[in-house]
């Protein structure tokens, strides 16, 4: 016989805190607290499996029925009360409780078991007629709504009418007689509306209530919530049936909520609110203003109220004792619900409290210092993504926000400024001290300077790995991308959202953490890095085995990343260096060269620029490895689009405009992602790579002379066959040998693994490579056959329909793309014991993907500078999780 | 000690015909013939390994020297002659001989061993002074050119001057004295030109000659030839040193070449030419007209000459006997060189003779009928690709051709006609009985009708799997694609090649088997299918285990394919059905629909068309499986490009032109290959697939009522995850169930495997699929990260530089893409024992790829109709090869 029901009481408790999947979070914690001997009203939990079983047959099997009845008897004997009769009637609360908290999504019924007889017994027993009849009318109101499906408003408005007729403004001013009348009227309305009599048999009440809670798992708002939060529909919810205790039985009764530490900043202070003579629902409903439980919980709106400490010192002392016990037991800050009935304290729920990132950090560090948790436990308490809040400015949570549109949260942080539509304008306004937001249809490498000058970036097209998103994350700039609700008209310098037009100079604010676009200038709070942060990150560094590098293309970003703890550069994209105005003409001349010698001439102009770039980066990374990727994008990405630029180029290289136009046409590609790029350029135009490697070698030699410890790694992109790598290796090694002459110069030469074929033939490729770096952006594109620039059209629908569990450009697809990464790592290491293996795709900064990288034994991950701390923590958590 | 030298003589022979890699083709066959006791002049072969060794050190090691000297002694004792002296001097021919024949690419020296003394001995021994001195001057002339590097013309013109001075027109009119003088003059010229004396020591002559032959392996024309024919540079050549026999010692001497069957049509008749009193070189040089060896070798130009049969009946009888022996021994038609010295017959070479495809077929069938070869051996004699010659019209080989450009040989066959630049013109001119060649920059689905109307298609862009190439092969039309030498200006209806302009109406001829574009109208020969062909293909069908299906999209192509032996359809692309003028508007209306119901309305218009298409195909394939792929290409492929068409559409669906233009803009994709296509359309717009499946089901039910045996297989394209397939399967099965009502209807539902992720997760996918079909075109694109539309820019260079062994879109990349195909097949079969697995990419018709498919155990291959016979033969050969 399956076990469908688990009891909890001081006499017998069958569950514990680790049984959340079966008992739900609430049920598991009630059982745990009971086991600890804490004052929890007894009850029982009907399991999530019973829910699933019920969903299938829409009825309860005999075993469930029998087990509920047995558990009910245990509650009766534990409380000395009788359900459905006698002079000391037992009442129940019936609450849902899923594996994870789904606040407000499912239903609750209180005071279950009342009817015309038991209400009289309760009245007599409590010696409080008003309380008994108030409880009864509350029960009917809730039950009618939750179980019988009546609209909430109908009974509520009857209550309001009554108050109006009596000229009072609060329920507390109604007396027992009022509630008796109300019960009568309620029953009539229910009979009218539903065609059913209100059930008077408590057992019938109970079964219908359990059924209703199970049914609420599939109500539309619960389904929607699950979709939004990625909660599987087949988990089901448990139902907790618990003996009622009453915070509303008189002035020696109260109910409240408390946190063991301050959830907004993490300070070690006990903190909470309570209401005298009230039920829990009243605190939530906000009808009365709750009072502070102690001095330090006081604020401007409740400063005059009496604290619980003053009002019920004994119960408060007991609560203080219990919260400390709970925190030690759960090893985390707790969010506790309590009720005091006739001066006796009961705990109704405890759970790990929600908190801000800053609070989480402080709490974790303090708990370790207090000896409550180990370093490892402290590290596991913080969601690595939450560090984003600490590393970036954020919106003042108290400010009002007029949200006008929502896009993808492409790069975290908040920024406010004046709208500009052109990168040039962004740069010049920034130079004049004006804060600007760059708004573009989409960005291209030509916008880099404008992006750097802006407070934040907003684009109408492009996904989480679009150019704007990738570059903004690298710069640590807030970015909202792919905001399809806005219409950008950069020619006329306007942006239309809905039916409102914004012009250049209008203020907007972006929240890159949520994707919100807000009208006007919302105040922001600065990043919150402090000593706790440093201490915490040092623990992470102690424990992790994965190295963390950064993706950075210039000295400034490199310095930022090192400050954030980067242990090297995992990807330096050399093409980003090509776009500065004084260089781009030479790049274009190179593209239009009609002979190798002409191309070499143009490349010679670029050489000194590249050399200086590399010197700056070597200096910033003194002593740490710098992985430099040779030219990757197809040449047409560098071509001019505007007629004016084309004319300038024609003049510069002294050809006819027609030649430029034909060249642009000729270089057009149908699928540039799969085109003439990466090492394919290196094979067809070896002089390009030769120039780059010359610049690297010269920069390294000069840096060495200046006392810098340089460790360059030269990386060849888009390799599909071992032959490509062996050909290029031969050419590049020869170049290096020639440039270095008789000087000492150590370097590594390796390849991206970013095509399925490279992963499959990794064993061959490894024999020509000192390292592999997985370019999981492109590997995801090719493995899925999915262009990240075009996926927006259907990817959202794919995720909402659960075709994909998540965006594979955000979190590595472990089953498909991950299989290739693992396979290539194994094959590569078998073929070349010395090979060093890392990942430099966007996934290198995503915690789940980092866990995967740890499990398959990569040497390092690489991510944008601002994600380095996130990666460090995620890498440490991976060690702990996979121990 | 390594063995560098292999002797052959009646006394001792060390090699055999299977040692071609070591001894070269000529050396292996000389050894084989010696072993058989045939009259082969004795000699020895210096191996290809010796060549490689020589290339490394540029000198001969001691072992080689010793072994050559020993082998030379054996020849002396076998012939009773002495090398370099005595009264019976031994002379040698020194010839190259690589693994595969490289005709005319490397060098030969005859009569080696002559000097001022041995020439006198030869004169005395042969009693023919003229012969001796003629041989000497021939030797000096050849040697000076081949070994000493002098230009051929200098000594040749001296000979010409002499003839002129004597007033004779032929060498035969010169006498001994003339040749003596010539020898003297030659030596002077050589000393003058090279600064070296002509070597008189026969041993020195021999070593320098061997060195020269080894060196000729790396002469520019040999390197070029190897590149063109894919022969590795590290094979090297062998050198054959063989005792000279003389066809030029008098009128009882002769030399000739013969074929054991007619190489042009395969008829069983002995066939050849000879010259009295001549050396082999004279036959090739064409100075004298050779005579026929027998009656049936006579032709218009030699009818008056005496046959060998008449002139030397004994030698002829012996030759007849020997050729029959050789053919039986080699089990193939032989190409034999012979020399008759003083009425004694010698064989100098035998090899399998080159032949036309028609001849090859006849010979193979006859050899089997004569009991010389088994069926299996007969099947292995024909290169499957050669069948193309039999299935398509070809250019008359005797016609003169003015080749103006060369493109990719995209679809075999030859066609001539008037140039047209627009599909509409092609159609209308064709209707008026004019033969046309459609010339386009590139073709799109809108050109289908024009392509069908044309004799052949020429495009300036696109590779072997471009639209033009794929569709042309499907239609069996000749096509030359990617011919970058032509500039197409379709607006002005001109085509420029070099500096010549061609206008609409000018005649051109295309050879799709070679890629040649020829000016004017070249006569063509018809396809040559006959009873031999049927018999031969029946043998192939008996032996092969792979089924062969076809890729066909309409009833006509389906019928053609069935005629060629297709056992089903492996790929029916439904989108090709969308382009006909009366349908395309409804397709476009569907794309522009702004709601599901509007889309369904537009789709309803398409339903009857699709249904009729399927009925036609089911009828053509009666009893055979028909695999139908649901819509695959991105929707923007169906959008209008021309303003006029956009206007027409706007009117048709009653919206503003602006809406159409915006829609076209909105649907644009950066990488359409990786975009919103395949099952991604099916997931986001299920109504499209629902319509298609409804059409299939209705067509099937109606066909069944008409007595047709229908076996539809419904195929879902571009699946990346098992979930996509399971979602669509559920929707489509429900549709089918609804449409079929209570009628019996059997079908299969499966998927393409054309993305790396699908291959990797094949085990999961297989649980939802009745079959897999490998779409190796797209799988190659994604595995390599290589767009076939853009690869042209560098793929040629990749192949010429040996970065890739061959075009992976033509021959399956077995190491990379093949790995995924094999892996997915194994995983799929493990997960689903019933699963049926085939391939429908272009590789399904390529012999090497078919061999691979056989080895990994696929159930079938599918290819374009005209390649079905090729696939049938290749599949049979795969069985034999892999036994």
Interface residues (C-beta under 8 A of the other chain):
Chain A: X669 X670 X671 X672 X673 X674 X675 X676 X680 X683 X684 X718 X720 X721 X723 X724 X727 X754 X755 X756 X757 X760 X761 X778 X781 X782 X783 X784 X785 X786 X787 X789 X790 X791 X793 X794 X797 X798 X801 X802 X803 X804 X813 X815 X816 X817 X819 X820
Chain B: X669 X670 X671 X672 X673 X674 X675 X676 X680 X683 X684 X718 X720 X721 X723 X724 X727 X754 X755 X756 X757 X760 X761 X778 X781 X782 X783 X784 X785 X786 X787 X789 X790 X791 X793 X794 X797 X798 X801 X802 X803 X804 X813 X815 X816 X817 X819 X820
